[in-house]
Amino acid sequence: MKLTAPVPGGPCWIELSTSDVPAAKTFYAALFGWRCETDPREEAGGYTVAHLGDARVAALSPVYQPGQPPAWTVSFATGDADASAEKVTAAGGSLLVGPMDVFDQGRFAVAADPSGAVFSLWQGRAFAGADLFNDPGTLGWAELVTRETDPALAFYPAVLGWTVSASESYPQWGIDGADFGGVLTMDEKFPPQVRPHWLPYFVVTDVDAAAASAQRAGGDLLMPPASIPQGPRIAVIRDPQGAVFGIHRTGG
């Protein structure tokens, strides 16, 4: 069972902060077929929503400050952003932004877990989150990449109420029996400068073809297509501006 709509505690939105929004729009349109619409209001700061058909699936925005590296951020749904923010600090994490309102759309905060991995909290009002999950071109999995696995396994259930599968090699996050992500423990293959982070995986119909398409569009393959034993076929890509994400197809 997988999540198909925003639920309390679950991933509800995915947002790219990038140094070049027009170039990112071109890249992801070529890769996923996204149609992007930029909010014309000056106070929206160039916020751009990506659609598949009429379904809202992701967002792109300029980086918030000079020198900020381009990156994808996963948002998790909460019924009370302020209460969840308090849980973050009580559990050993830190609050980076907010909580604050976004027009009539909702209330959000940006936080980091005890290892420094950044994520967002989203209290939906007019906007609950993505209209599609687990379809080609949409978010299908959220993976925490960290060197501090045990603290993470305590932190996120305390803040967001997640369940954790019993696995020493790859614990998985879930809500009421619906798994939506996992934990990858960084080993010596990861350079020391790679910080703990959340890695979103987007669903594709053909991992090899999508990886080749990403390369043609200017992306780099950090992990070439590979089949995980008893799992999906995956690849990890860095977009032309430097943001990293995964692609996957279940069933090999």
N, C-alpha and C positions, 0 to 999 in steps of 0.2 A: 504494500500500500504506500502511495506517495501523496504528498499534499498537492491539491489542485486549485486551491484558493487561499487567500490570506486567512490565517487563524491565529488566535492569541499565542504569542511566543514563537511563531514560525516565521520563516523568511517571507517578506511581503513586497520587497522592492529592491532594485539593483541600480546603482548609479555610478557613472563614470565621471571622475574629475580629470580633465585633460588639458594640455597646453594648447591644443588646436582643435576646437569643436568642429569646424567645417571639414577638416581632414578626417576626423574620427567618424563623422556622419557618412562620408564617402566609403571609408573602410568597412564599417559595420553594415552598411547597406549592401555592399558587394558580398559580404560574408553571410549575413542572415536575412537579407531582404527587408531590412527595416526601413520604414518611412518616418522621417524625423520632422517634428514641428517645434519651432522655437517660440517660446512665450515672448510676445512683442513688448510687454511692459518693462520699462527701464528697471523697476525695482525687482524684477525677476532675475536680473543678472545674466541673461542669455540661457536660462534653463531650457533644455530641449528634451522633449519626450519622444521616445522611439515607439512606433506602432508596427504591428503585424495586422494588416487589414485595419479594423477599427479598434483593435485591442491594444491597450497600453502595456508595454512589456519592460521598459527600462528608461533610463534618463541619462543625458549627457550634460555636463556643465563645465564652465571654465574652472581651472584651479583657483582656490580661494585666496592664495597668497603667493608671492614670488618665491620660486625655488621649490615649491611643493611638487613632489613627483606625481605624475599621472598614475591613477589607481582606480580600481573598482571597489565600491563599498556596498556591503550587504546590509539591508535594513531588516530588523525583526519587529513584528507587530506587538504592541502592548496596549492595554486598555487605559493605562495611566503612565504617561512618559515621566512625570515627576517622581512617582513612586518607584518606577523601574530604575531611574537615575540614582535614587537613594540606595537601592539594592546593589547597584554597581559599585559604589564607593564602600558600602558595608562589606562587600565580598572581596575587597582588595583591588578593584579596578579603579579607573580614573575617568572623570568627566572632562571632555575636551570642548564641547560646545553645548549650550542650552541647559535645560529644555527651553524651547522657544516655538512660537506659532509660525506657521507658513500660510499666510492669508487665511482662507476658510478651509484649507485642505486638511490640516492636521497639526500636530505638535510633535517636535522631534528633538532628539539629543544625539550627540556623537560621543562615543565612549571608547575606552580601551580596556582590554582585560588585563590581568596582572602581568602578563608577558609583553604587553604593548600592542597586541593585535587590535586593530580599529574596526568598529562596527557602529551601526546606527540603531536607534530605537524610534519607532514610528507609531504614534497614536492617531489613527485615521479618523477623520471627520468626513468632509465631503469626498475625500479620496482615501480608499481603504488600502490600495496597493495594486499590484499588477493584475491584469485581467486574465492572463494565461500563465500557466506553469507546465513544465514537462511536455511541451509541444516543441517541434523544431523551431529554433530561433528564440527560445525563452529559457529562463532559469530552470535548471533541472536538478542541481545539487550544489551544496555550499560546504566547502571543506576548510577547516581550520588547520593551517600549517604552522606548527609551533615546536619549540624545543622543550616546552614545559607542559607536558601532557597531563600529568596528575592534577596540577592546580586548575587547568582548564576544565577538567572533568568535574571538579567541585564548583567552579565559578559559574558556569552557564546554567546548570540546573538550579542553582540558588537564585539567579537573577531572572531567568526566563522559564523555569519549570520544565526543562527538557528531561527526557529519559535518555539513558545511555545503554547501548547494547554491550553485552559482555564479550569483549574481544581485545586481546592484548596487542594484536598487530594493527587493527584498524577499528577502533570504537566508532559507533555511529550514533548521531543525534536523532531524536525522534520526539513526536508529540502524539500521545494517545495511540501508539502503535504505528504511526506514519513516519517513516524515516525520511529525512530531508538532507542529511549531510553526514560528515565524518571528521575524523581527526587524523592528520598525517604528521607523524613525529619526524622532525628534521634530523637527518644523520649527517655523516661526513661529506655526503655528496652536495650538500648545500653550503655555499660559501659563507663565511662568518658574517659578511655584511648583509645577508638576507635576513630581514627582520620577520618575526612572526606576523602572519597576515591571514585574512580570509580570502580564499580563492573560489570564485564562482565558476560553475560549469554550465555551459549552455548546451541544450540538446541539438543534435544535428542528425540527419538521416544517413550520412556517410562520413565518418570521421576522416578517412583518407582524402576524400575529395574536398572536404571543408578545409583541411590542413593545407592542401595544395592551393586552394583558393586564397587562403590567408597569406600565404607566401607571395602569390602573384600580386596581391594588393599591398604588399610592403611589410607584412608582418614577419616575425621570426619564430621558428619552432624551437621552444625550449625543451620540449619532450615530444619526439616524433610519435605518430600513432602507434599504440600498443594495446594489446588485449590483456586485461587483468584477469587472473585465474578466478573463475566463478564470479566474474564481475563484468563491467562494461568495457568497450573499446574507448580509449581516451587519447587526448593529446593536450599539450599545454602550449599556449601561444602568447607572444608579446606583440602588442599592436605597434604601429609605427611611432607612436608617441611614448611608448614604454610601459603601458598598462598591461598586466598579466591576467590571463583568464584561461579556463579550460573548456574543452568541448568533449562531449561524450555521446555514445549511443548504447543503450542497454541491449543486452542480448547478443553481444559480440560484435 
